[in-house]
Amino acid sequence: MLRVGNASGFYGDRFSAMREMLTGGPLDVLTGDYLAELTMLILARDRLRDPSLGYARTFLRQAEECLGLALERGVRIVVNAGGLNPARLADAVRELAKSQGLDAAVGHVEGDDLLPRREELGLPGGLLAANAYLGAFGVAECLRAGADVVVTGRITDAALVAGPAIARFGWGPGDLDALAGAVVAGHVLECGAQATGGNYAFFREHDVTRPGFPLAELRADGSSVITKHPGTGGAVTVGTVTAQLLYETGGPRYPGPDVTARLDTVRLTEEGPDRVRIDGVRGEAPPATLKAGLNRLGGHRNEVVFVLTGLDIEAKAALVRRQFEDALPAHRGPAELRWTLARTDHADAATEEAASALLRLTARDRDPDRVGRELGRVAVELGLAGYPGFHLTAPPGPGTPYGVFEAVSVDAAAVEHTAVLPDGRRVTVPPAPATAPAPATAPQPEPVDEAPVPGGPTRRAPLGLVAGARSGDKGGDANLGVWARDEPARRWLTHTLTTDLLRELLPEVAELPITRHVLPNLRAVNFTITGLLGEGVAAQHRFDPQAKALGEWLRSRHLDIPEALL
């Protein structure tokens, strides 16, 4: 058995988690996921200021506190904190170890950075970062060579777990089912406390004040048990694991560099308190291409929020919009103006804040001057000439740059995946020897469910009384997974929550392409909503730019639900 823990789900996660995981119970490997689409842009801007940067500096501070502890306990550390500069972070870890009198073998994985080969690979110009998502075999090479710490750049999040499993169990590229099982376990662990009750739809059923971080007990056949250290907060249940499995996934086939995992074969079993077994996962050959994330600056943006209080909210909003647009010189105005009215006001409110609505103006343009001083000037000059009760949430500031994320596919054989071993040797990691066409993005025929759908009297009620949801971002698209908690509710959910009904319940997505997939083993339906997030999280296209609360909005919507399910 291999015990793999997680201590980070994003750059900025709980700093103390590394020490908590090292001291909370036995581990063989401790992983940390520090990278996301937005993080790559942040690191790219760091690198512009200082070419020696480009990595997640938080990890180095954690290592300063915990590296000696990990070595003492025989726990190996695998992190993608290298970001855009894994070689430099690996050197920094060596320097740290030396300064503390520690003997630490450090390896790193590189080759994901495509920017130096942009023209050769046919990538567009103007990029700040271009990184392929590498697989797990480079991590495994470093561990087999005796690395105590492995630092990577942009590998898939699940590869942080699959790599140690490959090294421990000796799997090769043909062990597709075992690899797929490890990828599924890695996907559960990658977002840290999201697997132990964090961001969980039914959070009131558990004490999630301070959820612990998850770990997986992996076995040689690829099966695993998801659990957490004894005495830590939160909970590991079929529900919390299901929620994380649906997060940022799509259809039944989950493609990666090493294997395509079949999510429709996943079996979840509650094995005991805070123990959920994952088994039955089947794997197929991966695509011949790798996903690559491209980051560039899209322009500059600014935001002004007007507070509208009391009566005539709609009329006040119309007035300020008319005044603002009339006063803004057309030849100097931003290329894009977006107005959003949030009706947060309540009638006959007991506080002024509860009586107020927010009118948000977002401006975007490639020229920073067009979203800066001129925009603020026009907003401020309305102060004594606008709607009654005029005020802003904050004084207008200068425009700020925003980023754009784009996902493309590159030939896996053209990517120079390299493991740099602790002794400095460089090992080329070949692409998967057998590949298959990339999974279709269109929904496949849904399984026929012969069992009857619950009938009888219905009651108008929130969907969230019978279903959980979790949502998130994939570039400009939003993922929305919805699951039922028992078999009767699953049958009703599968038959009822169609794309047409989703468009009714969430009018904001009504005009967008929506793909629906059914995952019976997980009692779930999974939606991909194309284009909801515009050009990605860094572009700040909407109120909830990462669609984190999209699922909770859906759960709050009312529809006719069989009383037998309530």
N, C-alpha and C positions, 0 to 999 in steps of 0.2 A: 504494500500500500504506500502511496505517496500523498503526504498531507501538504496541500498548497493553500496558503492564505493570501488575502488581499489587504493592502493598507492604504490604497488611494484609488478613487474613482474619477478624479479630475484634478487639474492643477489648481490648488487652493483647498483641497479636501482637508479633513481633520489632521492637523500636524502631529498630534500625539498618537495617531493610529499605529504608526510603525512600532513604537515602544509597547503599546497595548497588545499588539499581535505577537511580539517577540516574548513578552512576559506572561501572556494569558494562558499558554498551554503549548504542547509540543507541535512543532512544524518542521517540515523538511525544506520548504521553499516559501519565501515571502515575495509577492509580486506587487507592483504598483503601476496603475494606469494614470498617466499625467496628460495625455494628449487628446485633443478634440479638434474639430475643424477651426473653431475660434482660437484655440491655443496656438495652432500653427501660425496663424496671422500675428498673434502677440509675440511669439518667438522670432518671427521673421523681422518684425520691427525692432526687437532687441538686437538682432544681428546687424541690422542696418546701422545702428548707433555704435555697436562694438562687435567686430567680426569674431571676437573670442567668445561671445555669448551665443544665444540660440538654444539653450537647454533650460530645463525646469530647475531653477536654482533652489527651490524648496527642498528637493530631494537631497541636495548636497548638505543642507542644514540638518535634515533628518539623519543623514549618514554620520554627520559629525557627532550626533548624540547617540546613535544606535549601532554603528558598524562594529564596534568592539563587542557589543552584546550579541549580535548575530554570529560573529565568528566564534565566540565562546560557546554558543549553543548549537553550532553546526548548521545554522540556517542559511541557505543560499538566497541571494537577493537578485530578482530579475525585474527590471523596470524599463519603461520606454521613455524615461525622463531625458534621454539624450536629445530628443526633439530634432532640431536641425543641425546639431553639432555633437553627435554621440562620442566621437573620438576625443573631443576636448573634455567632455564630462568624465569619460573614463580616466583621462590623465588627472583630472581634479580629484577623483576618488583615490587614485594611487598616491597623490600628494598628501591627501588627508590621512590616509592610512599610515604613511611614513611619518607624518608629523605626530601621530599618536602612538608610534612604536608598534604598529600592527603589521602583520604579514598577510596581506590580502591579494589574492589572484583576481585580476580584473580583466574581463573580456568585453568586446563590444561588437555590435552588428551594424553594418553600414551598407550603402548601395541604394537606399531608398531615395536619396536626393537626386532628382532628375534635372535640376536646374542647369548644371554644367553641360548637359547633353540635350538641352531644349531643342535646338534646331535639328539635330540628328533624329530626335524622336518625333518631330513634327508638332511640337507644342507651341502655343501662341506666345507672343512677346508680352512684355510688361508685367511679368509674374514676380511676386515676392518670394514664393515658395512653390515647389512642385515635388510631391513625394508619393512614391508608390507604396502600397500597403504590402509589406513582405510577410512571409509565413514564419513557421515555427522552427524550421530545421537549422537556421543560423544560431538561434538561442541554444538548441540542443548541442551543436558543435562546441560552443564555448563551455557548456557545462561538462561535456564529456572530457574536455581538456583540463578540467579541474578548476574552472572559474568559481570563485566565491561570490562575485558580483558580475552580473551581465547587464550592460547598458545598451539600449537600442534606440534607434530613431523611430520612424513611422512603420511599425509592424501592426498587424491586426491585433485588436485588444485581446482576443481569445488566444493568440499565439503566446502570450505571456504565460499561460497555463499549459498549453499544448507542448511547448518547447521542453519544459522540465519533464513532462510525461514521456516524451519521445526519448529523452536521455536516460530516464530510469528504466523504461520497459523495453527499449531497443526496437521500437517500431520503425518500419520503413515506409516509403511512400505508398506501398501497396496495402498497408493495414488501414483501409479506409473506414471501417466501422469503428475501430478503436480511436482513430484520429477524430472522427466525427463526435464520438462521445466526449473526448477531451475538449473539443471546440465548444460543445454545448455547455460543459462545466465552466469553461473559460468565459463564455458569454454571461453566465449567471454571476460569476465573481467580479467581472470587470468594472462594474459600477458601484463597488463597495457596498455600503449599507442599504442600497436599494434592494438587495436580496434578503435583508434581515429586518424589514419593516419600514425602512425609510421610503418616503413618497408612496406609501401603500394606501390603496383606496379604502380599506377597512381598518385604518390605523387605530380606531377607538377600541378595537378588540385586544390590543396589546399595549404594553408600556413601551412606547417608542421615543421616550424622552431623550435617550442616548443609546441608539442601537449599536450593538457591536458590529465588527466587520466579519465577513463570511470566510469560510474555508471549505475546501473540497477534499474529500478522501478518495483519491483516484486509484483504480485497480487496473491490472494489466489488460483486461478486456475492454477498457474504455468506460466502464460504468463508474459511477461516483456516488458519494453521499455528500450533500450540501449541509453544512452545520456551522456552528460558531463556537468560540471558546466558552466554557462553563462560566456562568455568573455574569455574562455580558448582557446588555439590554437588547430589546427588540425580540424578534421571533423568526424562526425559519419554518415555514409551512408550505404546503403545496401551493397555496395562494400567493405567497411572497415570491416563490420560485417561478410560478407561472407568469406573474406580472413582469419579472425581469426577462424571461424568455421572449415575451412579446415585444419588449422594448427595442425600438429601432431595428426590427426585422420586418419581413414582408410575407412572402408566400411560403409554401412548405419546403422549398429548397433554399438553403442559406449558404451561398457560395463563398469560398475563401481561397487563398493561395494553395493550400495543401489538400483540401477536401471540400466537397459540398455536403453539408450536413442536412439530413432529412428531418426537419422539425416535426413533420407529421408522424414520425415513428417514435418520438420521445415518450417514454413512460415515466410518470412521477408517482412515487409511493411514499406515504408518510410512514417512516420506519420507527419513529419514537419522538419524544419531545425534541424539537429543534433539529430534527434529522429527516431529510427528504432524499430518497434514492432516485437517481436518474439512470435508467438503463433502456435497452432496446433500440438505441440510436443507430440508424444505418447511415453509411456514408457512400458517396458516389465520387467519381473523378472530378477534380476541380476544373474550372474554365482554363483556357489557354492564355487568358489575359489577366492582368492585375488591375485592380482599381487604383487610380492615382488621384490625389487631391491637389487642385491648383488654387492658389491664393493670390489675389491681386488687390490693389486699392481701386475701389469703384468711384470714389469722389469724396465729397464732403457733405455733412448733414448738420442740421440744427433743429432744435425743437423749442416751441413756446407753448405753454399750457395756460389757458385762460380759465379763471374760475367764474362760473355762472351760478348765482345764488337766488333761490326763492322762486318767484313766479316767472312765467313767460320764457322758460329756458330755451325752447326752440327758436323763438323770435330773437332773443338775445344772441344766440349762436349765428343766426342768419345776418344780423346786423354787423357783428364784429367781422364776419367773413367778408361781407360786402365792403365795409370800410377798409379793411386790410388790403384787399386785392385792388381797390381803387387807388390807394395811396402808394402802392409798390410800383415803382417805374417799370414798365414792361421790358425795357431794354436792359434792365439791371436785375430783374427778378430771377429766382431760381428756376431751373428747368422743370422741377417737380414740386408741387405743393399738395400735401395730403391733409385733409381735415377729418378728425375723428371726434365725435361727441359721445362721451361716456355718461350715461344717465345714472350717476351715483346719488342723485338727490332723492329725498323722501318728502312727501307732503306733510305739512304741519309738524316739521321736525323740531326736536327738543334742543338740538345744537346747530350752530351755523354750518359746521362741516357736513352734517347729515342733510342739510338743506341745499347742498351745492353739487353741481355737475362740473365735469371737466371737459373743456374743448381743447383738443391737442392739435397743434399745427406742426407738421414735419416737413422740412424743406431739404431737397437734395440737389446738388449740382457738382460738376467736376471742378468748377472755379470756387475756391474757398471764400472769396470776397462776396459772392452772390448769396451765401447762406450765413454771412457773418454780421458785420456792423449794420448794414442797410436793413436787414431783417429785424434786428433788435430795435433800430431807430423807429421803424414804422409801428411796431408793437407798443413801444413806450409812449409815442406821441398820441396814441388813442386814450391815454390814461384819464384825461378830463373831458374827452369828447365822445366817449363810447357808451356802452350800455350801463345802466345803473348798477352800482356795486363793483365796477371794474377793478380787478386785480389779477396778478399772475402768481403762479406757485413759486417762481424764482425769477430774478432778473435775466434777460436774454444774455447768453454768452457767445463767444466766438464759435464758428463751425468746427466740427471735428471730423477727421477722416473716417471713412467706413470701408470695410473690406467686402470682397465678393469671393465666394467659394464655388468651385465647379468640380464635379467628379467626371473623370474620363477613364477610358480603358487603354492600357498599353500592353504590348506583347510581353508576356512573362519572360520569354527567352532573351529579350533585349535589356532586361534589368539586371544589374551586376550585384546580386545579393552576395554579401561577403561577411564571413565571421572572422573577426580578428581575435586570435586566441591570446591567453594571458602572456605567453612567451613571445608574442609579436607575429607569429606565423599567420598568414592570411589564407583562408580556405574559401574557395568559391562554392556557393550553394546552388546546385542546378535547379531549374524549374521542375515541376512535377512531370514525371515521365509519361504519364497517361492523362489525357484531358478529355473533356466533353464539352459540348456547346453550353454556353451560359444559359442558366434557367430563364425561361420565358417570363417576361414581366407582366404579361396579361394573365388574368385569372384563369385557372384551369377548371375543367368541369368539376362541380362540387359533388362529394359523395352523397348518394341517395340514403336518406335516413328513413327507414321503414317504421320506426317507432312513432306513435301518435304524439302530436303536439298538445301540450296541456290546454284544455278548453274550459268551458264553464264561465261563470260571471267574471267580469273584469272591473278593475278600478283604476282611475287616473292617478298615476303616482310617478315619482322619479325613477328613471331607469336604474340609478345607483342602488336602489333597494335590493335588486336581484343580480346586479352585474358589477364587476370591477373593471377598471380601465387604467391604462398607462399609455402615455404618448410622448413623442419626442421628435427630433429633427434629423433629417438626412439631406444635407445640402438645402436646396430650396423646397424640398418635399417634407410633408409631415407624416409620421407613422402614428396610427391609433389602433391599439390592441384592446379588445373588449372580451372578457371571459365571464362565464357563469360558474356558480359555485357547486352546482349539482347537476345530475343528468336531466331531470325535467326542465330545469331552467336553460340548460344548453340547447335542448331541442327547440324551445321557444325562441331563444336568442338567434339561433342559426336561421330559423324560418322568418323571423320578424325583422331583424336589423339588416335590411338590404341597403344598397347604395342609395336607392330612392328615398328611403326613410331617413338615412343619414343626412341627405341634402335638406330634408324638411326640418330635422332637429337642429342642424347647424347651418343656418342660412348663409353664413360667411363662406362656406365651401360649395354652395349650390352650383356655381358655374365652372367649377374646376374638375379636371379628370380625376376619377376615383377608382382604385382597384381594390377588390375585396377578395380575401382568401379565407377559407374555412379550415380550421385545425381541430378536428374532433377530439384527438387525444388530449389536447389542452383545454377542451370545452370553450373554444375561442373563435372569434372572427377577427381578422386583422386587415386594416385598411391602409392604403397608401394614398395620400391626397397630394397630387402633383401641383407644385407651384404655389402652395399656400404661403410659404416663407420667402417668396421672391428669390433673391440672390444669396440666401443663406443667413445664418444667425448674425454675422458681422454687419450685414446690411441693415439690420434693425427694421425690417419691412413691416412688422405689425406689433401690436401691443404686447403679445407674448411671442417674442421672436424665435424661440426654440420649440414652441408648441407644447411646453411642459404641462400646461393646465388644460389643454384641449380635451383630454379624456375626462377631467373633472367637470368641464362644461357640459359634455355629453351626458354624464351621469346625473346632472342636475335637471335635465330636460324631462318633461312629463309625457307619458304615453299610456295607452290602455294595456294594463298588465293583468294576466289571469290571477284572480284572488288566491288560487291554490299555490301560487309561487310567493305570495307576500306573507 
